[in-house]
Amino acid sequence: MNAQAAISPEPVVEPLAGPGKATSASRVVDRLAPILGGIVALLIWEGAVRFFQVSKFILPPPSLILEQLVSGFGDLMFALAFTATITLSAFALATISGVLVGVLLTQNPRVERMLWPYAVALQVTPMVAIAPLVVIWVGLDNVWLALMILAWVVAFFPILSNTMIGMKSADHGLRNLFSLYRASRTKRFFHLQLPSALPYILAGMRVSAGLSVIGAVVAEFVAGSGSATGLAWTIVSSGTMLDIPRMFAALIVLAAFGLLMNGAVALIQKLLLGAWHESAVRQEN
């Protein structure tokens, strides 16, 4: 035994390098990568504009856009408040109405077959075509309501369709189990269908959050008629006056607001799904 032990010594297990440190370092790199990439892109943009002497009326340098952001910060925030009010109102209305209508349609297949084509027709109808009608119906003195309705039309359908798909996505084995225990319709809804539909609803909300921003901006373009004071009209007026740095500044504020909305919905999705749903659990691992 001693000779065998001397010939075949027990393997020595060396401690691995700290995986926590490596993981945290990689997370820092992943978070800094978009910022570093953006800084590099801005430097290239600044250098190219100055080297080729591009006119500021065609493509202003980032330094001039930043100067416009600082000098016109108050006006841009006022315009953002107008656009944000329309966007958030349309998004909230689209979320509530989309979930409610989606749940109601899935409870009765006959009603679903009857009303679904009209929901699709509402989605595929161009906003430019219905904008004059909406403005006439709500009145020229209530432009804000017209813009909110038009933004709601754009943001409504993704939540409706995702809710309907989610309500039908409950596992058949669980359906049979609920039937075996003779669960009531209310228990089926709250303990089976709604939890199964929640990931789909939240995915629809992420899509709708971006579409509500787009809908508000496009609605202000086509129905603002010069009376709106949001970011879209700031872009239009800046283009008319060839104030391109101000136009870029408004675009940056609008893009930042859209990213903020998407991030807020993503945070809600992580809080609601992070403890149990595969899509969120795998991301954490």
N, C-alpha and C positions, 0 to 999 in steps of 0.2 A: 504494500500500500504506500510506504514511504517513497519507494523508487518510482512508482507510478505517479505519485503526487509531484515528485521532483521533475518528471518528464513532462507532465501535463498540468501545469499550474492553473489555478482558477483565474479566469479572465478578470481583469480589473476594469470596472465600469467607471469611466471618467465622466464627471458632470458636464452636461451640455452647456454651451454658452447661453447666457440669459435670453430666453425667447421673448420675455416681456420687453426687454430693452430693444431687441430687434423689431418686435411688432410695433412698439411705440415710435421708434425711429422711422419705420416705413410709413406709419400713419402721418407723421409730420411731413415727410417728403411728399406724400400723396396730396396733403392739404395745401402745401406750398407750391406744388407744380403748376396749378392754374394761375396763381398770382405771378410766379416767375415768367410763365409763358406770356401772360398779358403785358408785363413790363418789357420783355424783349420785343414783342410786337409793336408796342408804343414807341420804343426807341428806334426801331427800323422805320416806322411811319414818319417820325419826326425827322430822322436823317434823310430819308428819301425825298420828302417834301422840300426841305431846305437845299438839298444837293441839286435837284432838278428844277428848283425855283418855281414850284407849282403855285398858281394864284390861290389866294385864300377864298375866292369866289367859287373855285372848283373843289379843292380839298384843303381845308385849313389844317395846320399842324396841331398835334395834341396840346401843346402849350397854350395856343390861342383858345382852344376849346375850354381848357381848364380856367383860363382867365375869364372867359364868358360865364362859366359855371359859378365862379366866385362873385363876379360883379352883378350877375342877374339872379343870384340865389333866391332872393325874396320873391321875385316874379315867377320863377320856376316852381317854387314850393306852392304858391297860390294856384298855379295852373295844375300842379299835381294833386292838390286837394280836390279840385273839381273833378278831374278824371278818376281819382281814387274813389270818390263817393259814388260815382256811377258804376264803376267796376265792382266794388264790394257789394253794392245793393243788387246788381244784376247777378252776381255770383251766389249770394245768399238766396235770392229768389229762385234761381235755377236749381240750387241744391235741394231746397225744400220741395219745390214743385216736381222736380225730376224724380226724386225718391217716392213721393206720394203717388204720382201718376204711374210710375213703374210698378209699384206694389199693387195698386188697384188693377192694372191691366193683367198682371199675372194671376190674379185670383179668379178670373173668368176668361177662359180661352175664347169664347165667342165675342166678348167685348174687346179683347186684344185684337182679334182678326178684323173687327169693325173699325177700330180707331188707329191702329198702327200705320196704315197707309197715309193717314193725314199727318201723323207726326213726322213721317219721312218727307212728305211734301213740304212741311214747314221748314225742315232742315235744308232741303236742296233749293229752296227759293232764295235767290240772291237778295241780300239786304238792300242793295241799291234800288231794287224794284219795289220793295214795300216801304222804304223810308218815307217817301212823300205821303203815302196813305196814313202812316202812323202819326206824322207831324200834323196832318189835317184833322185826324180823329181826336188827338189830345189837345189841339189848339196851338197856335203859334206863340202864345204867351207862356207855354209850359214846355219849353224845349228840353229841360232836364228829364222830365218823365218820358218824353219820346226817345231820348238817347238811352235811358235805362231799359226801356222795353226792347229796343233794337239789340242792345248788348245781351239781354236775357235770351232772346231768340237764338243767338249764336251759341250761348253757353248751355242751353237747356238739353239738347239732344244727347250729348255724351253721357250725362248722368242718367237720363231716362233709359238709354239702351243698355248701359252697364248694370243698372239696377235690375232690369228685366232678365238679363243673362245670369246675374248673380242669384236671383230668386229661383231660377231653374237649375242651378248648379249643385244643389244639395246631393250628397252621396246617396245612391239608391239603397245601399245596405242600411244606412241610417234611416231612410224613409221607411223601409220595411220594419226596422226595429221600433220606430214610433207607432207604426200600424199594429205591430204585435202587442204593444203595451196599451193600445187604444188611447193614444194621446189625443187631446182635444186640438181643434184647429188653432186655438190661441197658443198653446204650447208648441205646436209645430212651427208656428210663425216666429215666436220669440227665441226658441231654443234650437231651431234647426235652420229655417230658411233665412232669417235675418243674419245670424253669424256667418252662414255660407255666402251671403250676398255682400257682407261688409267689405272684403278686399276689393270686390268689383266696384262698389260704390266709391270707395276712396280712390281707386284708379281713375274712375270717371271724373272725380273732383279735381284730380291733378290736371287732366286734360282741360276741363272746364275752366280752371283758374287761368290758364294761358289764353283760352278763347275769350274769356270775359274781358281781358285787357285788350285783345285785338278787336273784339266787338265794340267796346267803348270808343276806341280810337277811330275805327272805320265809321261808326255811327256819327261821331262828331265831324268827320270829313264830309259825309253825304247829307247830314241833316242839321249841322250846326248853324248854317246860314249866316255865319259871322257873329251870331249872338252868344256862342259858347266861348268859354274862357279857359278851356282845358289845354293839355299838352298838345293834342292834335291840332287845335287851332293856332297854338304857338308855332308849330312846325309850318303850317300853311302860311301864316303871316310872315314868318322869317324867310320862307322861300320867295314870297312875293317881293320882299324888300332886299333880296339877295344877301341876307344876313346869315350866311352859311355856318359860321361858328355857333350862333345862337340855335340854329336848327340842330346841329350835332349835340349841343348841350341838352336840348329837350329830348332828343333820342336817347341819350345816356340815362337821363332821369327816368324815362319811360321804361327802358330795359331793366334798370335797377329795381323799379317797382314790380315789374313782372317776375324777376328772380326772387324778390322777397315774398310775393304771393305763392310762388311754387314751393319755396322753402318752407313756408308756414304749413301748407297742406302736407308736404312730405314729413314734417315733424309730427303733425296729427296722425298721419298714417303709421309712423313708427311707434307712437305712444299706444295706439289702439291695437296694432298687430304684432308688436315686437315680442310679446310674451308667448305667443302661441302659433302664429301663422308662418308657414315655411318660407314665404318670400322675404319676411323680415328677419327670421332667425338665421337663415343662411347668410344674409348680409352681415350680421354681427360676427358670425364665425369666419 
